[in-house]
Amino acid sequence: MAYKPNITIFCCENSVYETALNVSKRHSNIQIIKVPCSGEISSIHILKCFESGRDMVIVIACIEEACHFINGNIKVGKVVEAARNRLKELDIDDKRLQILNFAPNMDEKFHSAFEDIVLQASELGSIYKKR
């Protein structure tokens, strides 16, 4: 049986939030955190998820030039990069942190990307395994 990873998804309410929420209802290991804008997410929020034992964190932001708050999706890209660098310093595979960009009408694309990421998280296994 494949490992069932614990995943936290920070999702901009102006992106595919409703779709992500529906997916999470079918998976007890998926936690959705709704944010008004992905630009409000800090590296501390992300790193706290790993500290609490989450195997993967996904940040879902709006697509380029579609952010309701002008540049939140660009800002969070820099935050994710900083968090990835910190993960590397902690000897944690930075593939455990993903950022995806979707418009609200990209449900099918979200489902496809989500399945790929869950598979990748399963292959990475528990964050608690020996590093």
VOGU-3710 file (C-alpha; in Angstrom, 3 decimals, decimal comma):
1> maykpnitif> 0,000/0,000/0,000  1,344/3,435/-0,962  2,183/5,974/1,706  -0,623/8,478/2,302  1,163/11,839/2,710  -0,082/14,645/4,938  -0,415/17,699/2,704  -1,267/21,299/3,494  -2,554/23,493/0,689  -2,569/27,259/1,075
11> ccensvyeta> -5,096/28,399/-1,500  -5,955/31,888/-2,660  -9,711/32,336/-2,428  -9,660/33,878/-5,911  -8,047/30,844/-7,517  -9,376/27,243/-7,464  -10,300/27,319/-3,774  -13,719/25,647/-4,105  -12,252/22,839/-6,201  -9,383/22,312/-3,754
21> lnvskrhsni> -11,833/22,286/-0,854  -13,980/19,636/-2,551  -10,910/17,473/-3,192  -9,842/17,774/0,439  -13,241/16,515/1,630  -12,428/13,144/0,045  -8,948/12,957/1,602  -8,516/13,131/5,370  -4,788/13,723/4,920  -5,277/16,994/2,975
31> qiikvpcsge> -5,585/20,262/4,877  -6,792/23,372/3,006  -6,001/26,830/4,327  -7,962/29,559/2,584  -6,162/32,889/2,214  -7,558/36,143/0,793  -4,411/36,462/-1,334  -1,423/34,158/-1,707  0,752/37,223/-1,109  -0,304/37,051/2,562
41> issihilkcf> 1,556/33,765/3,064  4,939/34,021/4,758  7,798/31,568/4,884  7,026/31,187/8,603  3,533/29,860/7,731  5,077/27,359/5,337  7,877/26,217/7,626  5,475/25,795/10,571  3,585/23,223/8,487  6,739/21,154/8,085
51> esgrdmvivi> 7,573/21,633/11,750  4,178/20,160/12,633  4,884/17,076/10,497  3,244/17,870/7,156  4,928/15,911/4,353  4,257/18,484/1,639  3,032/22,052/1,336  1,384/23,391/-1,793  0,770/27,081/-2,395  -1,927/27,881/-4,935
61> acieeachfi> -1,816/31,386/-6,333  -3,559/33,177/-9,170  -2,140/33,032/-12,660  0,190/35,773/-13,848  -1,493/39,151/-14,331  -4,737/37,904/-12,734  -4,047/38,614/-9,064  -6,893/40,571/-7,496  -4,317/42,252/-5,275  -2,020/43,128/-8,215
71> ngnikvgkvv> 1,141/41,208/-7,349  0,400/38,754/-4,525  1,215/35,829/-6,806  4,630/37,328/-7,575  5,297/38,105/-3,910  4,476/34,554/-2,813  6,833/33,192/-5,472  9,702/34,931/-3,676  8,444/33,651/-0,319  8,337/30,078/-1,617
81> eaarnrlkel> 11,879/30,407/-2,975  13,125/31,629/0,424  11,324/28,759/2,182  12,834/26,247/-0,256  16,292/27,582/0,539  15,604/27,143/4,252  14,391/23,584/3,667  17,663/22,796/1,886  19,583/24,202/4,859  17,588/21,836/7,089
91> diddkrlqil> 18,376/18,904/4,773  14,724/18,574/3,725  14,001/17,896/0,061  12,715/21,168/-1,415  10,374/19,184/-3,690  8,170/18,988/-0,612  7,173/22,601/-1,290  5,291/23,350/-4,503  3,704/26,484/-5,936  0,974/26,278/-8,549
101> nfapnmdekf> -0,844/29,043/-10,416  -4,472/28,672/-11,464  -7,387/30,792/-12,589  -10,765/30,019/-10,961  -11,944/28,174/-14,090  -8,974/25,783/-14,278  -10,566/22,933/-12,293  -9,503/20,165/-14,670  -5,898/21,381/-14,740  -5,930/21,541/-10,934
111> hsafedivlq> -7,140/17,924/-10,644  -4,357/16,721/-12,943  -1,650/18,692/-11,118  -3,020/17,586/-7,742  -2,825/13,904/-8,648  0,767/14,332/-9,829  1,761/16,094/-6,618  0,098/13,523/-4,364  1,992/10,803/-6,225  5,239/12,728/-5,800
121> aselgsiykk> 4,523/13,247/-2,084  3,809/9,529/-1,690  7,142/8,689/-3,306  8,976/11,145/-1,022  7,377/9,428/1,971  7,168/10,706/5,500  9,066/13,837/6,422  10,164/11,917/9,505  12,093/9,267/7,576  15,842/9,410/7,966
131> r> 17,416/12,188/5,984
//
